[in-house]
Amino acid sequence: VQLQASGGGLVQAGGSLRLSCAASGSTISNAAMSWHRQAPGKQRELVAVSSSSGNTNYADSVKGRFTISRDNDKNTVYLQMNSLKPEDTAVYYCQYYRRGDAYWGQGTQVTVSS
């Protein structure tokens, strides 16, 4: 499974970005797809997850601001990020998880200026 993340960039606080993660090599319809992030000097943390059944879950720090969604026809998962804060600055990674196997994308940088 290969994952290609895109959509990161530099945005002012209060702005929005939409990340995309295109998968190839396997369908995402049977997998849990998630977004994680890692800020400098910090551990990687889970941001949002979308299960194969369509359930979603979010870190408390992004609830109400971020939305994870998937388009199984396009084999792509998205992360809509609104009301961005400087503390959202990090490299964002997507993950494909199915039956104990996890695959990571290469990461996309999100920088939020104050």
C-alpha positions as CSV (number, residue, x, y, z in Angstrom):
1,V,0.0,0.0,0.0
2,Q,1.3,3.4,-0.9
3,L,0.0,6.7,0.4
4,Q,0.5,10.1,-1.1
5,A,-0.3,13.0,1.2
6,S,-0.7,16.5,-0.1
7,G,-2.3,19.8,0.7
8,G,-0.1,21.2,3.4
9,G,1.2,24.7,3.5
10,L,1.6,28.0,5.3
11,V,-1.6,29.6,6.6
12,Q,-2.5,32.3,9.1
13,A,-4.2,31.5,12.3
14,G,-7.9,31.2,11.8
15,G,-7.5,29.9,8.3
16,S,-8.3,26.6,6.7
17,L,-6.5,23.8,4.8
18,R,-7.6,20.6,3.3
19,L,-5.2,17.6,3.3
20,S,-5.6,14.7,0.9
21,C,-4.2,11.2,1.1
22,A,-4.4,9.1,-2.0
23,A,-3.9,5.4,-1.6
24,S,-2.7,2.9,-4.2
25,G,-2.1,-0.8,-4.1
26,S,-5.2,-1.6,-2.0
27,T,-8.7,-0.2,-1.5
28,I,-9.3,1.9,1.5
29,S,-12.9,0.8,1.8
30,N,-11.9,-2.1,4.0
31,A,-9.4,-0.2,6.1
32,A,-9.2,2.2,9.0
33,M,-7.8,5.5,7.7
34,S,-6.3,8.1,10.0
35,W,-4.4,11.3,10.2
36,H,-1.6,11.8,12.7
37,R,0.7,14.7,13.3
38,Q,4.2,15.3,14.8
39,A,5.4,18.7,15.9
40,P,9.1,19.4,16.4
41,G,10.4,17.8,19.6
42,K,7.1,16.0,20.2
43,Q,5.7,12.5,19.7
44,R,3.5,11.7,16.9
45,E,-0.2,11.9,17.9
46,L,-3.4,10.7,16.5
47,V,-5.6,13.5,15.1
48,A,-8.6,11.8,13.5
49,V,-9.6,8.3,12.4
50,S,-12.2,7.0,10.0
51,S,-13.1,3.4,10.4
52,S,-14.1,1.1,7.5
53,S,-17.7,1.3,8.8
54,G,-17.7,5.1,8.6
55,N,-17.3,5.9,12.3
56,T,-15.0,8.8,13.1
57,N,-13.1,9.9,16.1
58,Y,-11.0,13.0,16.9
59,A,-8.4,14.1,19.3
60,D,-9.9,16.5,21.9
61,S,-7.6,19.3,20.6
62,V,-9.2,19.3,17.1
63,K,-12.8,18.4,17.8
64,G,-15.2,20.9,16.2
65,R,-12.4,22.2,13.9
66,F,-11.2,19.2,11.9
67,T,-13.2,16.8,9.8
68,I,-12.0,13.5,8.4
69,S,-13.8,12.1,5.4
70,R,-13.2,9.5,2.7
71,D,-14.1,9.0,-0.9
72,N,-13.8,5.2,-1.5
73,D,-14.3,5.6,-5.2
74,K,-11.3,7.9,-5.4
75,N,-9.4,5.8,-2.8
76,T,-8.7,9.0,-1.0
77,V,-9.1,10.3,2.6
78,Y,-9.3,13.9,3.5
79,L,-8.7,16.1,6.5
80,Q,-10.5,19.4,6.5
81,M,-8.9,21.7,9.0
82,N,-10.7,24.9,10.0
83,S,-9.9,27.6,12.6
84,L,-6.3,26.6,12.5
85,K,-4.1,27.6,15.4
86,P,-0.3,28.0,15.7
87,E,-0.3,24.8,17.9
88,D,-1.6,22.9,14.9
89,T,1.8,23.3,13.2
90,A,3.2,19.9,12.5
91,V,4.0,17.4,9.8
92,Y,0.8,15.5,9.1
93,Y,0.8,11.8,8.2
94,C,-1.9,9.6,6.9
95,Q,-2.1,5.9,7.9
96,Y,-3.8,2.9,6.4
97,Y,-4.6,0.2,8.9
98,R,-6.1,-3.2,8.2
99,R,-5.8,-6.6,10.0
100,G,-2.7,-5.6,11.9
101,D,-0.8,-4.0,9.0
102,A,-0.2,-0.3,9.1
103,Y,1.2,1.8,6.2
104,W,2.2,5.5,6.4
105,G,2.3,8.3,3.9
106,Q,5.3,10.5,3.6
107,G,3.9,13.5,5.5
108,T,2.9,17.0,4.6
109,Q,4.0,20.1,6.5
110,V,1.3,22.4,8.0
111,T,2.5,25.7,9.4
112,V,0.2,28.1,11.1
113,S,1.4,31.6,11.7
114,S,0.1,33.8,14.5
